[in-house]
């Protein structure tokens, strides 16, 4: 019994020290809620999540329509909620995400330009908050299209196991 308590205490103290060894470099003179770079210790375990796509929010809409999945902000929030669920199943959190790639399709309602403001409105609900201040390095790009024409957003993340 004493051995289990000792091992539990060692495991408990090891997590914070590992997390503290992750260095997140802010972008100088910027308020963007992303890191310029993230440095991991040599013993870090990386977990790569496949690209996540939005769930259907309106089953009565055509299955290839934007109405079936929502606008960019709605899709972003729903995808990040799903990523949060996947990470929780792996005993991780969004705070463990160190790299994010975001693929945004041009929104027909915006003359084919990606809705970056809508994406950021969703993203900032999860990253750079008082509850979850850890910021990943991130790339966001407009792409010609995704597999389903109703998808405006796909997000891939890499997390580190503390």
C-alpha positions as CSV (number, residue, x, y, z in Angstrom):
1,X,0.0,0.0,0.0
2,X,2.8,2.4,0.9
3,X,4.4,1.7,-2.5
4,X,1.3,2.6,-4.3
5,X,1.0,5.9,-2.4
6,X,4.7,6.7,-3.1
7,X,4.3,5.9,-6.8
8,X,1.1,8.0,-7.0
9,X,2.9,10.9,-5.4
10,X,5.9,10.6,-7.8
11,X,3.5,10.5,-10.8
12,X,1.6,13.5,-9.4
13,X,4.8,15.6,-9.0
14,X,6.2,14.5,-12.4
15,X,3.3,15.9,-14.4
16,X,3.8,19.6,-13.5
17,X,7.5,19.5,-13.9
18,X,7.1,18.1,-17.4
19,X,4.5,20.7,-18.3
20,X,6.8,23.4,-17.1
21,X,9.5,22.1,-19.4
22,X,7.3,22.9,-22.4
23,X,8.2,26.4,-23.6
24,X,5.7,28.4,-25.6
25,X,7.2,31.5,-27.3
26,X,4.8,34.3,-27.9
27,X,4.8,36.3,-31.1
28,X,6.6,39.6,-30.2
29,X,4.3,42.7,-30.3
30,X,1.3,40.7,-31.1
31,X,-2.1,40.0,-29.5
32,X,-2.8,36.9,-31.7
33,X,-3.7,34.0,-29.4
34,X,-1.1,31.7,-30.9
35,X,2.5,30.8,-30.1
36,X,5.3,31.7,-32.5
37,X,6.9,28.4,-31.5
38,X,6.6,25.6,-28.9
39,X,9.6,23.8,-27.6
40,X,9.3,20.3,-26.2
41,X,11.7,18.3,-24.1
42,X,13.4,15.4,-25.7
43,X,11.3,12.8,-23.8
44,X,8.0,14.3,-25.0
45,X,5.4,11.9,-26.4
46,X,3.5,13.4,-29.3
47,X,-0.1,12.5,-30.2
48,X,-1.2,13.3,-33.8
49,X,-5.0,13.7,-34.3
50,X,-6.3,13.2,-37.8
51,X,-8.2,16.1,-39.3
52,X,-11.5,16.7,-37.6
53,X,-14.6,17.8,-39.5
54,X,-17.9,19.4,-38.3
55,X,-20.8,17.3,-37.2
56,X,-24.2,17.7,-38.8
57,X,-26.3,20.2,-36.9
58,X,-29.4,20.3,-39.1
59,X,-30.4,16.8,-40.3
60,X,-33.2,18.4,-42.4
61,X,-30.7,20.3,-44.6
62,X,-29.1,18.8,-47.7
63,X,-26.1,16.7,-46.5
64,X,-23.7,18.6,-48.7
65,X,-24.9,22.1,-47.7
66,X,-23.4,24.6,-45.4
67,X,-26.8,24.7,-43.6
68,X,-26.2,21.1,-42.5
69,X,-23.0,22.0,-40.7
70,X,-23.3,25.7,-39.8
71,X,-21.2,28.8,-40.6
72,X,-17.4,28.9,-40.0
73,X,-17.7,29.9,-36.3
74,X,-20.3,27.1,-35.6
75,X,-18.2,24.5,-37.4
76,X,-15.0,25.7,-35.5
77,X,-16.7,25.4,-32.1
78,X,-18.2,22.0,-32.9
79,X,-14.9,20.7,-34.2
80,X,-12.9,22.0,-31.1
81,X,-15.5,20.5,-28.8
82,X,-15.0,17.1,-30.6
83,X,-11.2,17.5,-30.4
84,X,-11.6,18.2,-26.7
85,X,-13.6,15.0,-26.3
86,X,-11.1,12.9,-28.2
87,X,-8.2,14.4,-26.1
88,X,-10.1,13.7,-22.9
89,X,-10.4,10.0,-24.0
90,X,-6.6,10.0,-24.2
91,X,-6.3,11.7,-20.8
92,X,-5.3,15.0,-22.4
93,X,-6.7,18.5,-22.7
94,X,-6.7,21.3,-25.2
95,X,-3.9,22.7,-23.0
96,X,-1.7,19.8,-24.2
97,X,-2.1,20.9,-27.9
98,X,1.2,22.2,-29.2
99,X,0.5,22.5,-33.0
100,X,-2.7,23.2,-34.9
101,X,-3.3,23.3,-38.7
102,X,-6.6,24.8,-39.8
103,X,-8.0,24.4,-43.3
104,X,-10.7,27.0,-44.2
105,X,-12.8,26.9,-47.3
106,X,-13.9,30.2,-48.8
107,X,-17.4,31.0,-47.7
108,X,-19.9,31.6,-50.6
109,X,-21.6,34.2,-48.3
110,X,-18.3,36.1,-48.3
111,X,-17.7,36.0,-52.0
112,X,-15.4,32.9,-51.7
113,X,-13.1,34.4,-49.0
114,X,-12.5,32.4,-45.9
115,X,-14.2,33.7,-42.7
116,X,-11.1,34.1,-40.6
117,X,-13.0,36.3,-38.1
118,X,-15.6,33.6,-37.7
119,X,-12.9,31.0,-37.1
120,X,-11.2,33.3,-34.5
121,X,-14.5,33.9,-32.7
122,X,-14.7,30.1,-32.3
123,X,-11.0,29.5,-31.6
124,X,-10.8,32.1,-28.8
125,X,-13.5,30.3,-26.8
126,X,-11.0,27.5,-26.3
127,X,-7.5,29.0,-26.5
128,X,-6.0,32.0,-24.7
129,X,-8.7,32.0,-22.0
130,X,-8.2,32.3,-18.3
131,X,-9.3,28.7,-18.0
132,X,-7.0,27.5,-20.8
133,X,-4.2,29.9,-21.5
134,X,-1.8,27.5,-23.3
135,X,-1.4,28.6,-27.0
136,X,-0.4,26.2,-29.7
137,X,1.7,27.2,-32.7
138,X,-0.8,27.4,-35.6
139,X,-1.2,27.6,-39.3
140,X,-4.5,28.6,-40.9
141,X,-4.9,28.5,-44.6
142,X,-7.7,28.9,-47.2
143,X,-8.1,25.8,-49.3
144,X,-10.0,25.2,-52.5
145,X,-12.4,22.7,-50.9
146,X,-12.8,19.8,-48.5
147,X,-14.4,16.4,-49.2
148,X,-17.9,17.6,-48.4
149,X,-18.9,20.9,-50.0
150,X,-20.7,21.9,-46.7
151,X,-17.5,21.7,-44.7
152,X,-15.9,25.1,-44.2
153,X,-13.4,24.0,-41.6
154,X,-11.1,21.0,-40.9
155,X,-8.7,21.1,-38.0
156,X,-5.7,18.8,-37.2
157,X,-3.8,19.0,-33.9
158,X,-0.7,17.6,-32.3
159,X,-0.7,17.2,-28.5
160,X,2.0,16.3,-26.1
161,X,1.6,13.8,-23.3
162,X,2.7,15.3,-20.0
